Amino acid sequence: MAASMHDDILLDTDLTGNLPTNDYAVMAEGLEDVYAPVVATDRSLTGKLHVHRLLSAGNPEVFRDYHYILILTRAELIQLVGDLGKTLYFMPHYRDEGAGFASYRYKVLFESLTNVRNIDPMTDHWQATIYLRDNSDGDIG
């Protein structure tokens, strides 16, 4: 089976078998992958630009971060608030569930939960934006 788009992401502090267990619905227009090199710049007193970057084999190291707009129940929202600031196991919306899970499972830092709003006061559905930062070299803990 080939990798394909899914309407959900998997995100959890623990694994059940090989998978994170919490499943969150994703809005299609809310998908955003962010590719970010580690770069710091400053200027000398003469105005010369100094660029400092993390390199791997002479090339800039690029990390992949994720921003998603999720549709949540109140219980899922409470679960996400409890996971803020933690390093989590993550499977993105674009994955091959038939392939080896390790190739589509990542470690991320759950950086922030923003723009939380109730979609309809008559229902238990919320919309929120989450920001996940690549932590592929970090430890779960």
LOFI-544456 format. One record per residue: z, y, x of N, C-alpha, C in turn; residue in one letter; residue number from 1. Coordinates in nm, 3 decimals. Layout:
N
+---------+---------+---------+---------+---------+---------+---------+---------+---------+------+------+
!      nw !      nv !      nu !     caw !     cav !     cau !      cw !      cv !      cu ! resn ! resi !
+---------+---------+---------+---------+---------+---------+---------+---------+---------+------+------+
!       Z !       Y !       X !       Z !       Y !       X !       Z !       Y !       X !    a !  NUM !
...
+---------+---------+---------+---------+---------+---------+---------+---------+---------+------+------+
END
This chain:
141
+---------+---------+---------+---------+---------+---------+---------+---------+---------+------+------+
!      nw !      nv !      nu !     caw !     cav !     cau !      cw !      cv !      cu ! resn ! resi !
+---------+---------+---------+---------+---------+---------+---------+---------+---------+------+------+
!   0.000 !  -0.118 !   0.084 !   0.000 !   0.000 !   0.000 !   0.000 !   0.124 !   0.089 !    m !    1 !
!  -0.074 !   0.224 !   0.051 !  -0.084 !   0.348 !   0.129 !   0.019 !   0.449 !   0.081 !    a !    2 !
!   0.047 !   0.545 !   0.166 !   0.139 !   0.651 !   0.128 !   0.080 !   0.731 !   0.012 !    a !    3 !
!   0.167 !   0.774 !  -0.078 !   0.121 !   0.850 !  -0.194 !   0.228 !   0.950 !  -0.236 !    s !    4 !
!   0.187 !   1.044 !  -0.321 !   0.279 !   1.144 !  -0.374 !   0.365 !   1.081 !  -0.481 !    m !    5 !
!   0.493 !   1.115 !  -0.481 !   0.587 !   1.072 !  -0.584 !   0.648 !   1.196 !  -0.647 !    h !    6 !
!   0.704 !   1.179 !  -0.765 !   0.765 !   1.293 !  -0.833 !   0.915 !   1.298 !  -0.810 !    d !    7 !
!   0.960 !   1.235 !  -0.701 !   1.102 !   1.234 !  -0.671 !   1.124 !   1.227 !  -0.520 !    d !    8 !
!   1.248 !   1.256 !  -0.481 !   1.292 !   1.235 !  -0.343 !   1.418 !   1.150 !  -0.350 !    i !    9 !
!   1.449 !   1.081 !  -0.241 !   1.571 !   1.003 !  -0.230 !   1.658 !   1.070 !  -0.125 !    l !   10 !
!   1.786 !   1.090 !  -0.156 !   1.875 !   1.167 !  -0.069 !   2.017 !   1.118 !  -0.088 !    l !   11 !
!   2.083 !   1.077 !   0.020 !   2.221 !   1.028 !   0.007 !   2.288 !   1.022 !   0.144 !    d !   12 !
!   2.422 !   1.019 !   0.142 !   2.498 !   1.008 !   0.266 !   2.501 !   0.865 !   0.317 !    t !   13 !
!   2.478 !   0.767 !   0.230 !   2.482 !   0.626 !   0.267 !   2.353 !   0.557 !   0.227 !    d !   14 !
!   2.332 !   0.441 !   0.283 !   2.216 !   0.359 !   0.247 !   2.262 !   0.241 !   0.163 !    l !   15 !
!   2.181 !   0.205 !   0.063 !   2.199 !   0.081 !  -0.010 !   2.081 !  -0.006 !   0.031 !    t !   16 !
!   2.109 !  -0.107 !   0.110 !   1.999 !  -0.181 !   0.172 !   1.935 !  -0.090 !   0.274 !    g !   17 !
!   1.810 !  -0.055 !   0.254 !   1.740 !   0.034 !   0.346 !   1.712 !   0.172 !   0.287 !    n !   18 !
!   1.757 !   0.196 !   0.165 !   1.720 !   0.319 !   0.095 !   1.840 !   0.407 !   0.063 !    l !   19 !
!   1.820 !   0.540 !   0.067 !   1.919 !   0.628 !   0.006 !   1.919 !   0.601 !  -0.145 !    p !   20 !
!   2.032 !   0.615 !  -0.210 !   2.040 !   0.572 !  -0.350 !   2.020 !   0.683 !  -0.452 !    t !   21 !
!   2.051 !   0.808 !  -0.419 !   2.037 !   0.915 !  -0.518 !   1.893 !   0.960 !  -0.528 !    n !   22 !
!   1.840 !   0.960 !  -0.651 !   1.701 !   0.990 !  -0.681 !   1.697 !   1.123 !  -0.756 !    d !   23 !
!   1.621 !   1.222 !  -0.704 !   1.614 !   1.354 !  -0.767 !   1.470 !   1.388 !  -0.802 !    y !   24 !
!   1.448 !   1.437 !  -0.925 !   1.315 !   1.476 !  -0.970 !   1.272 !   1.606 !  -0.901 !    a !   25 !
!   1.145 !   1.611 !  -0.861 !   1.090 !   1.727 !  -0.790 !   0.980 !   1.789 !  -0.874 !    v !   26 !
!   0.980 !   1.923 !  -0.881 !   0.871 !   1.994 !  -0.948 !   0.752 !   1.998 !  -0.852 !    m !   27 !
!   0.633 !   1.966 !  -0.901 !   0.513 !   1.961 !  -0.816 !   0.486 !   2.095 !  -0.748 !    a !   28 !
!   0.507 !   2.205 !  -0.820 !   0.481 !   2.335 !  -0.758 !   0.595 !   2.378 !  -0.666 !    e !   29 !
!   0.699 !   2.296 !  -0.657 !   0.813 !   2.330 !  -0.573 !   0.816 !   2.258 !  -0.440 !    g !   30 !
!   0.704 !   2.194 !  -0.401 !   0.700 !   2.121 !  -0.275 !   0.663 !   2.213 !  -0.161 !    l !   31 !
!   0.741 !   2.211 !  -0.055 !   0.707 !   2.293 !   0.061 !   0.759 !   2.226 !   0.187 !    e !   32 !
!   0.669 !   2.192 !   0.276 !   0.705 !   2.141 !   0.408 !   0.694 !   2.257 !   0.505 !    d !   33 !
!   0.793 !   2.271 !   0.591 !   0.796 !   2.382 !   0.686 !   0.796 !   2.322 !   0.827 !    v !   34 !
!   0.696 !   2.357 !   0.905 !   0.687 !   2.311 !   1.043 !   0.738 !   2.423 !   1.133 !    y !   35 !
!   0.844 !   2.396 !   1.211 !   0.908 !   2.503 !   1.286 !   0.933 !   2.463 !   1.430 !    a !   36 !
!   0.869 !   2.532 !   1.525 !   0.904 !   2.508 !   1.665 !   1.035 !   2.579 !   1.698 !    p !   37 !
!   1.103 !   2.533 !   1.802 !   1.226 !   2.598 !   1.846 !   1.185 !   2.705 !   1.948 !    v !   38 !
!   1.186 !   2.830 !   1.903 !   1.141 !   2.941 !   1.985 !   1.241 !   3.056 !   1.973 !    v !   39 !
!   1.274 !   3.115 !   2.085 !   1.357 !   3.235 !   2.088 !   1.284 !   3.339 !   2.172 !    a !   40 !
!   1.282 !   3.461 !   2.123 !   1.215 !   3.568 !   2.197 !   1.312 !   3.683 !   2.218 !    t !   41 !
!   1.292 !   3.755 !   2.326 !   1.363 !   3.880 !   2.348 !   1.278 !   3.966 !   2.440 !    d !   42 !
!   1.314 !   4.090 !   2.452 !   1.238 !   4.183 !   2.537 !   1.327 !   4.231 !   2.651 !    r !   43 !
!   1.263 !   4.250 !   2.764 !   1.335 !   4.305 !   2.879 !   1.349 !   4.455 !   2.861 !    s !   44 !
!   1.420 !   4.517 !   2.953 !   1.436 !   4.663 !   2.945 !   1.304 !   4.736 !   2.961 !    l !   45 !
!   1.206 !   4.672 !   3.023 !   1.074 !   4.734 !   3.040 !   0.981 !   4.704 !   2.922 !    t !   46 !
!   1.027 !   4.623 !   2.826 !   0.946 !   4.593 !   2.709 !   0.868 !   4.463 !   2.719 !    g !   47 !
!   0.878 !   4.392 !   2.833 !   0.806 !   4.266 !   2.848 !   0.868 !   4.160 !   2.757 !    k !   48 !
!   0.781 !   4.088 !   2.687 !   0.827 !   3.982 !   2.595 !   0.860 !   3.856 !   2.674 !    l !   49 !
!   0.979 !   3.802 !   2.653 !   1.020 !   3.675 !   2.714 !   1.030 !   3.572 !   2.602 !    h !   50 !
!   0.957 !   3.461 !   2.618 !   0.954 !   3.355 !   2.518 !   1.023 !   3.233 !   2.575 !    v !   51 !
!   1.118 !   3.180 !   2.500 !   1.189 !   3.058 !   2.539 !   1.162 !   2.955 !   2.430 !    h !   52 !
!   1.113 !   2.838 !   2.469 !   1.083 !   2.736 !   2.370 !   1.122 !   2.599 !   2.420 !    r !   53 !
!   1.151 !   2.511 !   2.325 !   1.183 !   2.372 !   2.357 !   1.052 !   2.297 !   2.373 !    l !   54 !
!   1.035 !   2.231 !   2.489 !   0.910 !   2.161 !   2.518 !   0.934 !   2.011 !   2.528 !    l !   55 !
!   0.831 !   1.936 !   2.493 !   0.830 !   1.791 !   2.509 !   0.697 !   1.756 !   2.574 !    s !   56 !
!   0.700 !   1.706 !   2.697 !   0.579 !   1.674 !   2.774 !   0.486 !   1.795 !   2.784 !    a !   57 !
!   0.543 !   1.913 !   2.798 !   0.464 !   2.034 !   2.814 !   0.419 !   2.100 !   2.685 !    g !   58 !
!   0.444 !   2.037 !   2.571 !   0.404 !   2.093 !   2.441 !   0.527 !   2.138 !   2.364 !    n !   59 !
!   0.514 !   2.244 !   2.283 !   0.629 !   2.287 !   2.202 !   0.675 !   2.175 !   2.107 !    p !   60 !
!   0.804 !   2.156 !   2.100 !   0.863 !   2.058 !   2.009 !   0.864 !   2.121 !   1.869 !    e !   61 !
!   0.806 !   2.053 !   1.771 !   0.797 !   2.106 !   1.635 !   0.878 !   2.017 !   1.541 !    v !   62 !
!   0.966 !   2.079 !   1.463 !   1.048 !   2.008 !   1.367 !   0.995 !   2.034 !   1.227 !    f !   63 !
!   1.018 !   1.939 !   1.137 !   0.970 !   1.951 !   1.000 !   1.090 !   1.967 !   0.907 !    r !   64 !
!   1.096 !   2.079 !   0.839 !   1.200 !   2.106 !   0.741 !   1.138 !   2.097 !   0.602 !    d !   65 !
!   1.222 !   2.086 !   0.501 !   1.174 !   2.067 !   0.364 !   1.244 !   2.164 !   0.269 !    y !   66 !
!   1.166 !   2.221 !   0.178 !   1.219 !   2.303 !   0.069 !   1.167 !   2.241 !  -0.060 !    h !   67 !
!   1.256 !   2.216 !  -0.154 !   1.215 !   2.156 !  -0.281 !   1.278 !   2.231 !  -0.397 !    y !   68 !
!   1.205 !   2.237 !  -0.507 !   1.262 !   2.279 !  -0.635 !   1.286 !   2.152 !  -0.714 !    i !   69 !
!   1.412 !   2.129 !  -0.750 !   1.451 !   2.006 !  -0.820 !   1.485 !   2.034 !  -0.965 !    l !   70 !
!   1.464 !   1.933 !  -1.048 !   1.513 !   1.933 !  -1.186 !   1.631 !   1.837 !  -1.190 !    i !   71 !
!   1.748 !   1.886 !  -1.231 !   1.872 !   1.811 !  -1.219 !   1.949 !   1.804 !  -1.349 !    l !   72 !
!   2.026 !   1.698 !  -1.364 !   2.128 !   1.695 !  -1.469 !   2.252 !   1.763 !  -1.411 !    t !   73 !
!   2.349 !   1.791 !  -1.493 !   2.473 !   1.853 !  -1.445 !   2.542 !   1.763 !  -1.342 !    r !   74 !
!   2.545 !   1.631 !  -1.366 !   2.607 !   1.536 !  -1.273 !   2.536 !   1.536 !  -1.137 !    a !   75 !
!   2.402 !   1.544 !  -1.139 !   2.327 !   1.549 !  -1.013 !   2.355 !   1.679 !  -0.938 !    e !   76 !
!   2.366 !   1.789 !  -1.012 !   2.397 !   1.918 !  -0.950 !   2.534 !   1.913 !  -0.882 !    l !   77 !
!   2.632 !   1.856 !  -0.949 !   2.766 !   1.843 !  -0.891 !   2.762 !   1.756 !  -0.766 !    i !   78 !
!   2.683 !   1.648 !  -0.769 !   2.668 !   1.561 !  -0.652 !   2.609 !   1.638 !  -0.535 !    q !   79 !
!   2.505 !   1.718 !  -0.560 !   2.443 !   1.796 !  -0.454 !   2.539 !   1.900 !  -0.396 !    l !   80 !
!   2.618 !   1.964 !  -0.479 !   2.716 !   2.061 !  -0.429 !   2.814 !   1.991 !  -0.335 !    v !   81 !
!   2.852 !   1.869 !  -0.368 !   2.942 !   1.792 !  -0.283 !   2.879 !   1.750 !  -0.150 !    g !   82 !
!   2.746 !   1.742 !  -0.145 !   2.675 !   1.701 !  -0.023 !   2.634 !   1.818 !   0.066 !    d !   83 !
!   2.655 !   1.942 !   0.021 !   2.616 !   2.059 !   0.100 !   2.678 !   2.056 !   0.239 !    l !   84 !
!   2.598 !   2.087 !   0.340 !   2.647 !   2.092 !   0.477 !   2.654 !   1.958 !   0.546 !    g !   85 !
!   2.624 !   1.850 !   0.475 !   2.630 !   1.716 !   0.535 !   2.495 !   1.673 !   0.590 !    k !   86 !
!   2.498 !   1.579 !   0.684 !   2.377 !   1.515 !   0.731 !   2.351 !   1.396 !   0.640 !    t !   87 !
!   2.227 !   1.388 !   0.588 !   2.194 !   1.289 !   0.486 !   2.074 !   1.206 !   0.527 !    l !   88 !
!   2.063 !   1.087 !   0.468 !   1.940 !   1.009 !   0.474 !   1.846 !   1.064 !   0.368 !    y !   89 !
!   1.717 !   1.068 !   0.399 !   1.621 !   1.136 !   0.311 !   1.487 !   1.063 !   0.315 !    f !   90 !
!   1.428 !   1.045 !   0.198 !   1.291 !   0.997 !   0.187 !   1.213 !   1.100 !   0.106 !    m !   91 !
!   1.110 !   1.162 !   0.166 !   1.039 !   1.272 !   0.100 !   0.950 !   1.225 !  -0.015 !    p !   92 !
!   0.887 !   1.321 !  -0.080 !   0.801 !   1.295 !  -0.194 !   0.673 !   1.222 !  -0.155 !    h !   93 !
!   0.629 !   1.235 !  -0.032 !   0.507 !   1.167 !   0.015 !   0.551 !   1.050 !   0.101 !    y !   94 !
!   0.539 !   0.928 !   0.046 !   0.588 !   0.810 !   0.117 !   0.516 !   0.685 !   0.069 !    r !   95 !
!   0.530 !   0.579 !   0.146 !   0.477 !   0.447 !   0.113 !   0.594 !   0.354 !   0.094 !    d !   96 !
!   0.628 !   0.324 !  -0.030 !   0.745 !   0.240 !  -0.056 !   0.723 !   0.095 !  -0.019 !    e !   97 !
!   0.598 !   0.055 !   0.007 !   0.571 !  -0.081 !   0.048 !   0.577 !  -0.101 !   0.197 !    g !   98 !
!   0.575 !   0.008 !   0.272 !   0.579 !  -0.001 !   0.419 !   0.723 !  -0.015 !   0.466 !    a !   99 !
!   0.739 !  -0.030 !   0.596 !   0.875 !  -0.033 !   0.650 !   0.948 !   0.095 !   0.618 !    g !  100 !
!   1.068 !   0.082 !   0.565 !   1.141 !   0.200 !   0.519 !   1.173 !   0.296 !   0.633 !    f !  101 !
!   1.190 !   0.243 !   0.752 !   1.227 !   0.330 !   0.865 !   1.119 !   0.433 !   0.895 !    a !  102 !
!   0.994 !   0.405 !   0.862 !   0.888 !   0.500 !   0.892 !   0.885 !   0.618 !   0.794 !    s !  103 !
!   0.955 !   0.608 !   0.682 !   0.959 !   0.718 !   0.584 !   1.100 !   0.765 !   0.556 !    y !  104 !
!   1.197 !   0.719 !   0.633 !   1.336 !   0.759 !   0.614 !   1.377 !   0.851 !   0.728 !    r !  105 !
!   1.432 !   0.966 !   0.694 !   1.468 !   1.066 !   0.793 !   1.615 !   1.104 !   0.779 !    y !  106 !
!   1.667 !   1.168 !   0.883 !   1.799 !   1.230 !   0.876 !   1.777 !   1.381 !   0.868 !    k !  107 !
!   1.844 !   1.443 !   0.774 !   1.830 !   1.588 !   0.754 !   1.968 !   1.650 !   0.735 !    v !  108 !
!   1.978 !   1.778 !   0.766 !   2.097 !   1.856 !   0.734 !   2.071 !   1.924 !   0.601 !    l !  109 !
!   2.159 !   1.904 !   0.504 !   2.147 !   1.970 !   0.374 !   2.204 !   2.111 !   0.392 !    f !  110 !
!   2.113 !   2.205 !   0.418 !   2.152 !   2.340 !   0.458 !   2.196 !   2.429 !   0.341 !    e !  111 !
!   2.121 !   2.429 !   0.232 !   2.161 !   2.518 !   0.123 !   2.104 !   2.473 !  -0.012 !    s !  112 !
!   2.171 !   2.520 !  -0.115 !   2.135 !   2.496 !  -0.255 !   2.133 !   2.634 !  -0.320 !    l !  113 !
!   2.013 !   2.682 !  -0.359 !   2.001 !   2.818 !  -0.410 !   1.927 !   2.820 !  -0.543 !    t !  114 !
!   1.921 !   2.937 !  -0.604 !   1.846 !   2.961 !  -0.728 !   1.883 !   2.861 !  -0.837 !    n !  115 !
!   2.010 !   2.829 !  -0.848 !   2.056 !   2.734 !  -0.949 !   2.058 !   2.805 !  -1.084 !    v !  116 !
!   1.985 !   2.745 !  -1.180 !   1.985 !   2.804 !  -1.315 !   1.965 !   2.696 !  -1.419 !    r !  117 !
!   2.022 !   2.719 !  -1.534 !   2.005 !   2.629 !  -1.647 !   1.869 !   2.653 !  -1.709 !    n !  118 !
!   1.790 !   2.547 !  -1.724 !   1.655 !   2.562 !  -1.778 !   1.659 !   2.594 !  -1.927 !    i !  119 !
!   1.746 !   2.526 !  -1.998 !   1.758 !   2.546 !  -2.143 !   1.905 !   2.524 !  -2.181 !    d !  120 !
!   1.970 !   2.625 !  -2.240 !   2.112 !   2.610 !  -2.276 !   2.139 !   2.493 !  -2.372 !    p !  121 !
!   2.037 !   2.446 !  -2.441 !   2.055 !   2.335 !  -2.536 !   2.049 !   2.198 !  -2.467 !    m !  122 !
!   2.008 !   2.196 !  -2.341 !   1.996 !   2.068 !  -2.270 !   2.082 !   2.069 !  -2.144 !    t !  123 !
!   2.093 !   1.954 !  -2.084 !   2.171 !   1.939 !  -1.962 !   2.078 !   1.931 !  -1.842 !    d !  124 !
!   1.981 !   2.023 !  -1.836 !   1.888 !   2.023 !  -1.724 !   1.894 !   2.155 !  -1.649 !    h !  125 !
!   1.899 !   2.142 !  -1.517 !   1.913 !   2.256 !  -1.428 !   1.799 !   2.257 !  -1.329 !    w !  126 !
!   1.767 !   2.373 !  -1.279 !   1.667 !   2.386 !  -1.174 !   1.737 !   2.447 !  -1.052 !    q !  127 !
!   1.707 !   2.393 !  -0.933 !   1.769 !   2.444 !  -0.811 !   1.673 !   2.422 !  -0.695 !    a !  128 !
!   1.686 !   2.508 !  -0.594 !   1.606 !   2.495 !  -0.472 !   1.698 !   2.443 !  -0.362 !    t !  129 !
!   1.651 !   2.340 !  -0.291 !   1.729 !   2.289 !  -0.179 !   1.651 !   2.308 !  -0.049 !    i !  130 !
!   1.725 !   2.326 !   0.059 !   1.668 !   2.343 !   0.193 !   1.725 !   2.234 !   0.283 !    y !  131 !
!   1.637 !   2.153 !   0.338 !   1.675 !   2.043 !   0.426 !   1.616 !   2.068 !   0.564 !    l !  132 !
!   1.699 !   2.058 !   0.668 !   1.652 !   2.080 !   0.805 !   1.646 !   1.947 !   0.879 !    r !  133 !
!   1.541 !   1.929 !   0.956 !   1.522 !   1.808 !   1.035 !   1.643 !   1.786 !   1.126 !    d !  134 !
!   1.701 !   1.666 !   1.120 !   1.812 !   1.630 !   1.207 !   1.785 !   1.491 !   1.266 !    n !  135 !
!   1.660 !   1.467 !   1.300 !   1.618 !   1.334 !   1.343 !   1.686 !   1.289 !   1.471 !    s !  136 !
!   1.733 !   1.383 !   1.552 !   1.804 !   1.346 !   1.675 !   1.955 !   1.352 !   1.658 !    d !  137 !
!   2.001 !   1.389 !   1.538 !   2.145 !   1.401 !   1.516 !   2.205 !   1.270 !   1.465 !    g !  138 !
!   2.335 !   1.267 !   1.462 !   2.407 !   1.149 !   1.412 !   2.451 !   1.172 !   1.269 !    d !  139 !
!   2.454 !   1.064 !   1.192 !   2.510 !   1.073 !   1.057 !   2.661 !   1.085 !   1.071 !    i !  140 !
!   2.716 !   1.184 !   1.001 !   2.861 !   1.200 !   1.011 !   2.908 !   1.326 !   0.945 !    g !  141 !
+---------+---------+---------+---------+---------+---------+---------+---------+---------+------+------+
END
